[in-house]
Amino acid sequence: MDALEMVSTDSVRQDARSEFWRATLHQKFGLDSRVDHISDFNARLECGQWNGVGLFRLSAGGYHVRRTARSAQRKQNIKIAYQIAGTSSFDQNGHSVQLRPGEWTVYDDTQPYFSSNPSRVELLILTIPVQRVQSRLIDLPKTMGNSFSASIGIARVAFDSVLTIFDQAADLPQSYAPDLMDIISHQLLLCLLDVQSTTQAPSSVSMLCEKIRAYILQNLRNPDLDISRIAADLGCSRRYLYRAFEGEPTTIADFIWQMRLSRSCEDLRRGHGTITDVAYSWGFSSSAHFSTIFKESFGMTPREYRNKPPITS
């Protein structure tokens, strides 16, 4: 995978570190910030972004940040903060939450907020497009403004996975990035389902729908992925799968093709392999079949899509 970007105050003069950190947070996140104890301040930020998911590991002395209404992100992202060391507080929309090591919270990056870190902290921050964790079972506004434990269960698995990606990113092939971000996104979706289930128990059919989605996204590259295989591996009938997906905007088969096409677009845009390589890597039976479905969906061939000039802002 692409190397993580590293930003550190180590090589910056002590009297310039506060301004350097302020500029860094403004550039990376659009945040206003203030540093305490300038005389001994130091900070370090590791960051990477793959397939729309941003991963950030931050270690810094006392500092405070504010997202103003003017600087609120236009993209529909949520942020998840996991406390590794120290204590942090987050205030948004009249809700205040304090995080201690091993706890996590969710907040809305499109709305103003304030975060205070009075002493040295280490934080894991994830930015995720809302659509990656959307579910009929989750009321995101009710989930925000609370702290949750990550000491056991799916939350422990999810955040340990993210920390492992940080440690191993340089040794992972770039082609793994889409799959890894899908896994992380669905682990975090399960985290949100888990904490919300304490107040609202979802039906078994709805939970199965989420399992189907997670299974599909983790097996997109398998050319034999179909409803029969999903039913066999999840231990239920084809009829029950159809029932679980009744309320969704697409059928299970259409969802599989949509996700394969989406991942193929990402590889084409990045120039990963030939068109035939991309087709076979995402489970298509032939490059001709891939090109036909691609043109039906996007109005252009894979080659035309690959050669299309990038959109600049």
Summary of the structure (lengths in Angstrom):
residues: 313
radius of gyration: 21.4
end to end distance: 25.7
largest distance: 67.3
contacts: 948
relative contact order: 0.09
helix: 46%
strand: 23%
